[in-house]
Amino acid sequence: MNLAPFFLLPVLWFLSPSRFTAALAAAAFYLSASYGIVASAPIYFSLGAGIDTLCYLLFFWVGTALTLTLPWLLFWARPGSGFRSKLLRLAAIFFSISVPPLGLWGWGSALLCAGYLFPYTREAGIACALLAWAVLWHCWETRRPTFFALLVPALFYVAFMSPSQRLEVKTPREWDGVYTSFGKLYSGSDDSIGPYWRYQVLSIILKNSKARYVVLPETVAGWWGMTTEILWSGETMAFEEQGRTFFVGAETTKLGTKKYYNVVQVRGKNHNTVAQRYPVPYSMWNPLSETGAVADWFGETGIVTVDDLSVGVLVCYEPYLYLPCLQTMIRRPDVLVAVSNSWWSRTTNLPLISDKCAKSWALLYDVPLVLSKNI
């Protein structure tokens, strides 16, 4: 199962006989796409049964789904609008749910179907998806027989014949994406024992790996300062002598504040740092608090140079979102790396959806993909 069926949301939307039913279709889509929050939010926030849990679920699940429904409600049009108007309305909807503020939690974009329906086409695939929806919409309003003549083959293509049914996402040679099972592991944690214990496990993993590039999950190194740099110096020097490089998730302090950057440290032959641009709202990024993760929506690109390779890095839940992925992919990386810390949602469909989102981008831009996850 891939994300090709996401193509159906705009179809259901413009087939709706009223603005209300159009919004209802969009709300049902977002609620089903983010249903994993129902089980995962209480685990992340350590909530038991009670009113607090209900409020969190209404806020994170229902609230975010309804806000993402707003553009579908506002830009719905009665029959009779021209083809250009239809195309512009669809573009306006996807722009609204891709950029802040809605883009901060704009998961489950229907445009994610482009990678599965039009692999290897890059930006043209995104344009093809928008154009296909506009053409179907226009045919529905003008010539119903033509609409059905197009819709039936389109649905058959989406369900059974899309190229992604037969294509596998490329795995780059000499790369090793590590999966760990450390369990509960919070970003922004000040735990000092956990990182040292995890370091001992990760050190063994690095020594046993034969890959030229090894990717470790988000957050596993804990706070990264001078002490941590010294702790990891043995692995850094060993990899440097061998001409190898490893990536490891960590946090660094923003100087002069109580805030932190959620980062991926690149060590060994190469030495660099790439920061998460879109921390999870509220649980990580809170603009009204003196603590929490730093957001840099438009400054960073998620690109780091390793040897002669351009590497795109997606951190945490960035694969769910459209804009950070597009910001990275339009720069044509040679390899795409997605690291995450999914211990809190491991029993839900959220990690699987995150992987499929990353795979959609890898297919769309024909880029090898490396996944690394802590569960």
Secondary structure as UniProt FT lines:
FT   HELIX           4..7
FT   HELIX           8..15
FT   HELIX           19..33
FT   TURN            34..36
FT   HELIX           37..44
FT   TURN            45..46
FT   HELIX           51..57
FT   HELIX           58..63
FT   HELIX           64..74
FT   TURN            79..80
FT   HELIX           83..96
FT   TURN            97..98
FT   TURN            100..101
FT   HELIX           102..104
FT   HELIX           110..113
FT   HELIX           114..117
FT   TURN            119..120
FT   HELIX           123..142
FT   HELIX           144..156
FT   HELIX           157..161
FT   HELIX           163..165
FT   TURN            173..174
FT   STRAND          175..177
FT   STRAND          179..180
FT   TURN            187..188
FT   HELIX           193..208
FT   STRAND          213..215
FT   TURN            218..221
FT   HELIX           226..231
FT   HELIX           233..241
FT   TURN            242..243
FT   STRAND          245..253
FT   TURN            255..256
FT   STRAND          258..268
FT   STRAND          272..275
FT   TURN            282..284
FT   TURN            287..288
FT   STRAND          291..293
FT   TURN            297..299
FT   STRAND          303..306
FT   TURN            307..308
FT   STRAND          309..315
FT   TURN            316..317
FT   HELIX           318..320
FT   HELIX           322..329
FT   TURN            330..331
FT   STRAND          335..341
FT   HELIX           343..345
FT   TURN            346..347
FT   HELIX           350..365
FT   STRAND          369..374
//
